[in-house]
Amino acid sequence: MKNINIDLVKPSDKELEITTIGPGFNNGESVVIHLGNGKWMIIDSCKANGEVLPLAYLDAIGVSCDDVKTVICSHWHKDHYLGLAEILRSCKNSEFKIAKIGNFKNFVQYVFMLNEIETNKAGGWKEFEKCLIALKEVGQRKPKYIFHDQLIEDNDQIKIDVHCLGPSDYAMEQFDSLLLQIDPKDPKEEHTKALEENMTCLSVTVSYDGQAVLIGCDAEVNRRDKYSMDDCTDDCEDAKETGWCEIMHNSIILKRNSPFGCVKIAHHSSVTGYCPKFWKELVKKDALIGVTTIYKSSNSENLPHKDMLSQYHTHCTHQYITCGLEQNVQPTEVFPGDDTILDITKQDLPGIVVCRWSPDEKKWKRYTFGAAAEVTGEFLKNYHKNLVD
């Protein structure tokens, strides 16, 4: 990878690997998983310095694109899809899996319609169209749908299982009903913003050798437009249709796999992805690894906020972030209430957090590369300083 020396060999056939990648100053994330026996999965994609980062990482540790078995897009927001079409072209043996969104014919019609509207902001559908073209041109492949609590990968030889969590039936029905309302000849503006709130985002669990991993992607808590974790209740009965509320109520797999010892924290460690019930009941209390990615939007929305990063820190034995602090730099601007402002490196230097479980050693081995850093008390103390914008 450009500007990063990854001093790491590929895992052994028996090792589980969960690698979280974030592209530094720009937003985005990808998770790369070793499924055992030299087979790999890529969840989402991001780019930096002209590189598709999950592919660059695999190349850096000596893994061929031919060994990528599955590529998943959790949802179609820009910080998750950049480079997906390039991955599908390079990983010719892979299956492309997405959440089912309504009738496929209507869905494709919707995608193409939005892509013809010059003013639309649904950039993810441009990438989806590129993905469809890449699949067709390389192996005449088609997307495959995955559903809530579905087994999506398993390695019978060493017993690694991967399941999908979400989206809920309710979210799928809502989106399908929207598709049926669309007139391609007279599209309404509200139809171009159908997925702004991650309503159809999926998450993934991995289980192996008594270990459970959760990759939260951007799944959110359904708080009815409330943005404080104090609005949650333990039963969440009135908000269980979508996101974490639905998963906590209805997922058999989530409860069966718990407690979780490694978590890629949902939605950049924001309050919108925080489910108190999950963190109270379904994670290991004394041996939890938490990993977060950053998000920096064009309107200066920065995630994670300091208060939420601190909140997640109370649950984790070891916590990591894909982009650390810029050292010895004076703030370029002073903001009121700067304790909620993200400090990130000015360089577009990717951060990589590698977690490997060895069944022989019975422990997680952890590595950081590039801009990635461990979140410690000292890190949190300085988190609101040295802003680079």
C-alpha positions, 0 to 999 in steps of 0.5 A: 500500500502507498506510504504504508509498510505492512509488516505482516504475512497472510494468516494461516489456514486456521486463523480467523482475521478481521481487518478494518480499513479506513482511508485517513483524512477522507471518510470510508471503511471496509472490512476484510475477513479471512474465512479460513483455508485461504478464502476471503470476504470483503465487506464494503470498499473505500479508496485513498491515493488512487488505491482500492484499499481492501485490494491493496491490503490483500496484495500487501500480505500476499493474497491473490484476488482469486482467493476472494470468495464473497463481496458484500455491500452493506448499503449504498452510501458513498463511504461504503461503496467506493471501489466496489466495481473495481473489486468485482472486476478483479475478484473474478471468482467472487459472489456479490451479495446485497440485501434484497430491496424489493422486486429486482426489475423495479429496483433496477428501473429505479437505479437507472432512473435516478442515474439519469436525473442530473440533480440527484444526490443518490451517488450510490446508484451510479456505483451500483450500475457500475457493479452490475456492468462489472458482474456481467462483463466478468463471468456473467454474474448477478447479485445474490440477495441475503436476508436477516439471520441467513447463513451466508458463508461457512467453512465446514473444515474449521467451522467458521460461520458467517451470518447476515443481520438485517435489514428487517422485513419491515424496511424491505416492505417500506422500500418495495412500496416506494418502488411501486409508487415511482413513475419513471417518466415523472419521478418525484424528488422524495424518491431520490432520497429513499435510503438516506437513513440507512434503512436497508443497511445489513450487518454481519456476524462471524463465529469461530472456535468459541469466538463471536465477531460483529461487523456493525456497518452502519446499522442504526437504532430506530429512535423515532428521530430522537438522537440521544441514547437516553431515549432508549429503553431496555425493551424498545417495544415501540421502535423495533421495526428497523435497525438494531431495535429490530435485530435485538428483538428478532435475531436468533443468531445474534443471541446464539452467538453472544457474547461478542469479543470483537466488534466493528462498532456501528456507524462510526461510533455515533449515538445513532448506532448505539444500542444500550441493551446490546452493550449491556447484555451481549458483549464480553465484559473483560475481553472486548476488542472494539474498532471504529472508523471515522467519518468526515462529511463535506458539511463538517459533520465529524464522527465519532464525537468525543462523548460517544467515543468515550462511551464506547471506550467504557465497554472495551478492553482494547479500542482502536480507531482507523485514524489517529491524531495529527501531532504537533499541529496548531488548530487552523480554526477554533470551534465552540464546544470543540469537545465534539470535534474530531481530530484526524490526520491531515494526510490521506493516510489509511488506517488499518486494524488487524485482529487475528484469532489463533485457535492454537494460542487461544487469543486475539493478536492485534496489529495497527498500521498507517494512521490507526491508533489505540484509543487510550485514556491519554488519547481521549484526553487529547481528542478535541485538540489539534484539529486539522481541517 
